[in-house]
Amino acid sequence: MISIRDASPDDAGKLLEIYAPYVLNTAVTFEYDVPSVSEFADRIARTLTRYPYILAHDGGEILGYAYGGAFVGRKAYEHSAEVSIYVAEDSRRKGIGRLLYTELEGRLKAAGI
């Protein structure tokens, strides 16, 4: 059964396994190089100071993740966020993205964003 939980910096290695193919094979990340696990863990920690960072899992297997982040970075946008979502290649087209977005949007709304 697929569940949602908060991500933590300790999840960085598994989340990076999901993220790396997006960096290497698409243009959606705007990154050219796959970050290190420690850099990725730092990104998660920084995000969690203000925004939700969640993951979908089935038992011990992480299937995808999503998070919010600052939109534009100007004061007038403090109640807005951009969102990102990444689903493992072998878990696509199973409703995981919808599940993550629904949960993320609910958490952002509850936080006044």
Contacts in CASP RR format, 6 or more apart in sequence:
PFRMAT RR
TARGET T0000
AUTHOR 0000-0000-0000
METHOD contacts of the structure
MODEL  1
MISIRDASPDDAGKLLEIYAPYVLNTAVTFEYDVPSVSEFADRIARTLTR
YPYILAHDGGEILGYAYGGAFVGRKAYEHSAEVSIYVAEDSRRKGIGRLL
YTELEGRLKAAGI
1 58 0 8 1.000
1 59 0 8 1.000
2 56 0 8 1.000
2 57 0 8 1.000
2 58 0 8 1.000
2 63 0 8 1.000
2 96 0 8 1.000
2 99 0 8 1.000
3 56 0 8 1.000
3 57 0 8 1.000
3 58 0 8 1.000
3 59 0 8 1.000
4 54 0 8 1.000
4 55 0 8 1.000
4 56 0 8 1.000
4 57 0 8 1.000
4 99 0 8 1.000
4 100 0 8 1.000
4 103 0 8 1.000
5 54 0 8 1.000
5 55 0 8 1.000
5 57 0 8 1.000
6 48 0 8 1.000
6 52 0 8 1.000
6 53 0 8 1.000
6 54 0 8 1.000
6 55 0 8 1.000
7 15 0 8 1.000
7 44 0 8 1.000
7 48 0 8 1.000
7 53 0 8 1.000
7 54 0 8 1.000
7 55 0 8 1.000
7 65 0 8 1.000
7 67 0 8 1.000
8 44 0 8 1.000
8 48 0 8 1.000
9 41 0 8 1.000
9 42 0 8 1.000
9 44 0 8 1.000
9 45 0 8 1.000
10 41 0 8 1.000
11 44 0 8 1.000
11 55 0 8 1.000
11 62 0 8 1.000
11 65 0 8 1.000
12 37 0 8 1.000
12 38 0 8 1.000
12 40 0 8 1.000
12 41 0 8 1.000
12 44 0 8 1.000
13 37 0 8 1.000
13 40 0 8 1.000
13 41 0 8 1.000
14 62 0 8 1.000
15 40 0 8 1.000
15 44 0 8 1.000
15 55 0 8 1.000
15 62 0 8 1.000
15 64 0 8 1.000
15 65 0 8 1.000
15 86 0 8 1.000
16 34 0 8 1.000
16 35 0 8 1.000
16 37 0 8 1.000
16 40 0 8 1.000
17 88 0 8 1.000
18 62 0 8 1.000
18 64 0 8 1.000
18 65 0 8 1.000
18 86 0 8 1.000
18 87 0 8 1.000
18 88 0 8 1.000
19 29 0 8 1.000
19 34 0 8 1.000
19 40 0 8 1.000
19 86 0 8 1.000
20 34 0 8 1.000
21 89 0 8 1.000
22 28 0 8 1.000
22 29 0 8 1.000
22 86 0 8 1.000
23 29 0 8 1.000
23 31 0 8 1.000
23 32 0 8 1.000
23 33 0 8 1.000
23 34 0 8 1.000
24 34 0 8 1.000
35 43 0 8 1.000
44 53 0 8 1.000
44 67 0 8 1.000
47 53 0 8 1.000
47 67 0 8 1.000
47 68 0 8 1.000
47 69 0 8 1.000
50 69 0 8 1.000
50 70 0 8 1.000
51 67 0 8 1.000
51 68 0 8 1.000
51 69 0 8 1.000
51 70 0 8 1.000
51 81 0 8 1.000
51 108 0 8 1.000
51 111 0 8 1.000
51 113 0 8 1.000
52 67 0 8 1.000
52 68 0 8 1.000
52 104 0 8 1.000
52 107 0 8 1.000
52 108 0 8 1.000
52 111 0 8 1.000
53 65 0 8 1.000
53 66 0 8 1.000
53 67 0 8 1.000
53 68 0 8 1.000
54 65 0 8 1.000
54 66 0 8 1.000
54 67 0 8 1.000
54 100 0 8 1.000
54 103 0 8 1.000
54 104 0 8 1.000
54 107 0 8 1.000
55 62 0 8 1.000
55 63 0 8 1.000
55 64 0 8 1.000
55 65 0 8 1.000
55 66 0 8 1.000
55 100 0 8 1.000
56 62 0 8 1.000
56 63 0 8 1.000
56 64 0 8 1.000
56 65 0 8 1.000
56 87 0 8 1.000
56 96 0 8 1.000
56 97 0 8 1.000
56 99 0 8 1.000
56 100 0 8 1.000
57 63 0 8 1.000
62 88 0 8 1.000
63 87 0 8 1.000
63 88 0 8 1.000
63 91 0 8 1.000
63 94 0 8 1.000
63 96 0 8 1.000
64 85 0 8 1.000
64 86 0 8 1.000
64 87 0 8 1.000
64 88 0 8 1.000
64 91 0 8 1.000
64 96 0 8 1.000
64 97 0 8 1.000
64 100 0 8 1.000
65 85 0 8 1.000
65 86 0 8 1.000
65 100 0 8 1.000
66 83 0 8 1.000
66 84 0 8 1.000
66 85 0 8 1.000
66 86 0 8 1.000
66 97 0 8 1.000
66 100 0 8 1.000
66 101 0 8 1.000
66 103 0 8 1.000
66 104 0 8 1.000
67 83 0 8 1.000
67 84 0 8 1.000
67 104 0 8 1.000
68 81 0 8 1.000
68 82 0 8 1.000
68 83 0 8 1.000
68 84 0 8 1.000
68 104 0 8 1.000
68 108 0 8 1.000
69 81 0 8 1.000
69 82 0 8 1.000
69 83 0 8 1.000
69 84 0 8 1.000
70 77 0 8 1.000
70 81 0 8 1.000
70 82 0 8 1.000
71 77 0 8 1.000
71 80 0 8 1.000
71 81 0 8 1.000
71 82 0 8 1.000
72 80 0 8 1.000
79 112 0 8 1.000
79 113 0 8 1.000
80 113 0 8 1.000
81 108 0 8 1.000
81 113 0 8 1.000
83 101 0 8 1.000
83 104 0 8 1.000
83 105 0 8 1.000
83 108 0 8 1.000
85 97 0 8 1.000
85 100 0 8 1.000
85 101 0 8 1.000
85 104 0 8 1.000
87 96 0 8 1.000
87 97 0 8 1.000
87 100 0 8 1.000
END
